[in-house]
Amino acid sequence: MTLSRVLLVLTLVVSACAPAALSAPTESPTLRPTLPANVETTGAPETPRPSVSVAPPPAGCANGFAVQSGSIVVRITERVGPIAVHEAVIESDALSGAFVVSGARRFDSCSAIVADLRKLRSTDSVPGEDVRQRDEHIHEEFLETATFPYAVLALAGIDGVPDPLPASGTWQATVVGDMTLHGKTRPVSWKVSATRDGESLTATATAEIQFADFDIFRPNQVLSLGEAIRVEVKVATRSR
């Protein structure tokens, strides 16, 4: 038998003994959709991304005291892996709004202070860590600022200031109002130190809120955050 004939026989034997898994797969006809003749099949159509409609925040009262400048400082107890517990500090200076103190114990219903949460940035430091990565989690996972860009405090009641409000002086007061954050609205009480000097009024307000109250995700594994969010708001206002 010639060499070419031997090779031919071996080829036939190998082909006959090849496992079925190596043969070309066949498709069931029921799995192949029937498309209209005018539909192109060169690529899958792109799914349009849903658009997010953000309502503008309230401007506050047309008269009274208007916010000229201010800041919001957020403090959270944080632990990252083996790093010791420390205080994360996140700040924004994007505040707006206006209010009217219409008498002892109350504000006009138009009174509101607004913080643009999209401007929040970490200002603390952690050895060996890049806190900017925390900012990404804050905006994308915790506060979801693309969907809920504003925190709004609708001022309602005040206790600790004289009526009528004098043209000058310093007072320790308690302010209550409904706070809207992350799509949830809850009543929040603030401790306030306020000083008036003619047309100018400055105030520092502090409060403590809970992640759960505003349905905010709180990690507790590699990144662990305390249950409370401590908030400090400072405003410099001027009467108009």
C-alpha positions in Angstrom: 0.0 0.0 0.0 1.4 3.4 -1.0 2.1 6.1 1.6 -0.7 8.3 0.1 -3.2 5.5 0.5 -2.2 4.9 4.1 -2.7 8.7 4.9 -6.1 8.6 3.2 -7.2 5.6 5.3 -6.0 7.3 8.5 -7.8 10.5 7.7 -11.1 8.6 7.2 -10.6 6.8 10.5 -9.9 10.0 12.5 -12.9 11.7 10.9 -15.2 8.8 11.8 -14.0 8.7 15.4 -14.2 12.4 16.1 -16.4 13.3 19.1 -19.8 14.8 18.4 -18.9 17.9 20.5 -16.4 18.9 17.8 -19.0 19.0 15.0 -20.6 22.3 14.1 -23.6 23.1 16.4 -27.0 23.3 14.9 -29.7 25.8 15.9 -33.3 24.9 16.5 -35.4 26.7 14.0 -37.8 27.9 16.8 -34.9 30.0 18.3 -34.4 32.0 15.2 -36.7 35.1 15.1 -38.3 36.1 11.9 -37.6 39.7 11.0 -39.4 41.9 8.5 -37.6 42.3 5.2 -36.9 46.0 5.8 -35.2 45.6 9.2 -31.4 45.8 9.1 -29.5 43.1 11.1 -26.0 44.6 11.1 -26.1 45.5 14.8 -28.3 45.6 17.9 -30.2 48.8 18.4 -29.0 51.0 21.2 -31.3 51.4 24.2 -31.9 55.1 24.9 -30.7 56.2 28.4 -33.5 57.5 30.5 -33.3 61.3 31.0 -33.4 62.8 34.5 -35.6 65.8 35.0 -34.4 68.0 37.9 -36.9 70.5 39.3 -35.4 73.9 40.2 -35.0 74.4 43.9 -37.2 77.0 45.7 -35.8 80.5 45.7 -37.0 81.4 49.1 -38.9 84.6 50.1 -38.8 87.6 47.8 -38.1 89.9 50.8 -36.5 89.3 54.2 -33.0 88.0 54.5 -31.3 86.6 51.4 -28.3 84.3 51.5 -25.2 86.0 50.2 -22.7 83.2 50.9 -22.4 80.2 53.0 -21.3 76.6 53.4 -22.5 73.2 54.4 -20.1 70.8 56.2 -21.0 67.1 56.5 -19.1 64.9 59.1 -19.3 61.1 59.2 -17.4 58.6 61.3 -15.6 56.4 58.8 -13.4 53.3 58.8 -11.7 51.9 55.7 -10.3 48.4 56.1 -7.5 48.4 58.7 -7.2 52.2 58.9 -8.2 53.6 62.2 -11.6 55.3 62.7 -11.5 58.9 61.7 -13.9 61.7 60.7 -14.7 62.2 57.0 -15.4 65.8 56.2 -17.3 66.8 53.0 -18.1 70.4 52.2 -19.9 72.6 49.7 -20.1 76.4 49.4 -23.1 76.3 47.1 -25.9 77.7 49.2 -28.9 79.8 48.3 -32.3 80.9 49.6 -34.1 83.5 51.7 -36.3 83.7 54.7 -38.5 86.0 56.7 -38.8 85.9 60.5 -42.5 86.9 60.7 -42.7 86.8 64.5 -41.7 84.9 67.5 -41.6 81.2 66.9 -42.3 81.2 63.2 -41.0 81.9 59.6 -43.0 82.8 56.6 -44.0 79.8 54.6 -41.7 80.9 51.7 -38.6 80.6 53.8 -36.1 78.0 52.5 -32.3 77.3 52.5 -31.0 75.2 49.6 -27.6 73.4 49.3 -26.4 72.1 45.9 -25.1 68.7 46.8 -23.4 68.3 43.4 -20.7 70.6 44.8 -19.8 68.4 47.8 -16.1 67.5 48.0 -14.0 65.8 50.7 -11.7 68.1 52.5 -10.1 65.8 55.0 -7.1 63.5 54.4 -6.4 59.9 55.0 -2.7 58.6 54.9 -2.2 56.4 51.8 -5.7 57.0 50.5 -7.3 59.1 47.8 -10.4 60.7 49.3 -11.6 61.6 45.8 -12.7 58.0 45.5 -15.0 58.6 48.4 -16.5 61.5 46.6 -17.4 59.2 43.7 -19.3 56.9 46.1 -21.0 59.9 47.7 -22.4 61.2 44.4 -23.1 58.0 42.6 -24.2 55.6 45.4 -25.1 57.4 48.6 -26.7 60.7 47.7 -27.3 60.0 44.0 -26.8 63.7 43.2 -27.5 63.3 39.5 -31.1 62.4 40.5 -31.4 64.3 43.8 -29.1 67.4 43.4 -30.5 69.5 46.2 -31.0 69.4 49.9 -33.8 71.8 50.9 -34.7 73.0 54.4 -38.1 74.6 54.5 -37.9 76.7 57.6 -41.0 76.6 59.9 -40.5 77.4 63.5 -37.9 79.3 65.6 -37.5 79.6 69.3 -35.0 81.8 71.2 -35.2 85.1 69.3 -37.0 88.3 70.5 -40.1 89.6 68.8 -39.7 91.9 66.9 -36.2 91.0 65.9 -33.8 93.7 67.1 -31.5 95.5 64.7 -28.5 94.1 66.5 -27.7 91.3 68.9 -26.6 87.6 69.2 -29.0 84.8 70.1 -29.0 81.1 70.7 -32.1 79.6 69.0 -33.7 76.4 67.9 -35.0 76.2 64.3 -37.3 73.4 63.0 -38.3 72.7 59.5 -38.9 70.0 56.9 -35.7 68.8 55.2 -35.8 67.2 51.8 -32.8 65.0 51.0 -32.4 62.1 48.6 -36.1 62.3 47.7 -37.3 62.0 51.3 -38.7 64.8 53.5 -38.4 64.6 57.3 -38.7 67.1 60.1 -35.3 68.2 61.5 -34.4 70.4 64.5 -31.3 72.6 64.4 -29.3 74.4 67.1 -28.6 77.9 65.8 -26.3 80.7 66.8 -27.3 83.9 65.1 -25.9 87.5 65.0 -27.6 90.5 63.5 -25.8 93.8 62.7 -28.2 96.1 60.9 -29.0 94.7 57.5 -26.6 91.7 57.9 -27.4 88.5 59.7 -25.0 85.6 60.1 -26.0 82.2 61.5 -24.4 78.8 62.2 -26.8 75.8 62.5 -26.0 72.2 63.5 -28.1 69.1 63.3 -27.7 65.3 63.3 -29.6 63.1 60.9 -29.7 59.4 60.2 -28.9 57.5 57.0 -32.1 55.5 57.4 -34.3 58.5 57.8 -33.5 59.6 54.2 -33.1 56.1 52.7 -29.4 56.6 52.1 -27.2 53.5 51.6 -24.8 53.0 54.5 -21.9 50.6 53.8 -20.7 48.5 56.8 -18.1 46.1 55.3 -14.7 47.2 53.9 -15.9 50.8 54.1 -17.9 51.3 57.3 -19.8 54.5 58.2 -21.4 55.5 61.4 -25.2 55.7 61.6 -25.3 59.5 62.2 -24.6 62.3 59.7 -23.5 65.5 61.5 -24.4 68.6 59.4 -23.2 72.2 60.0 -24.7 75.0 57.9 -23.2 78.6 57.9 -24.9 81.5 56.1 -24.2 85.1 55.7 -27.4 87.0 54.8 -28.5 90.5 54.1 -32.0 92.0 54.3 -33.7 93.2 51.1 
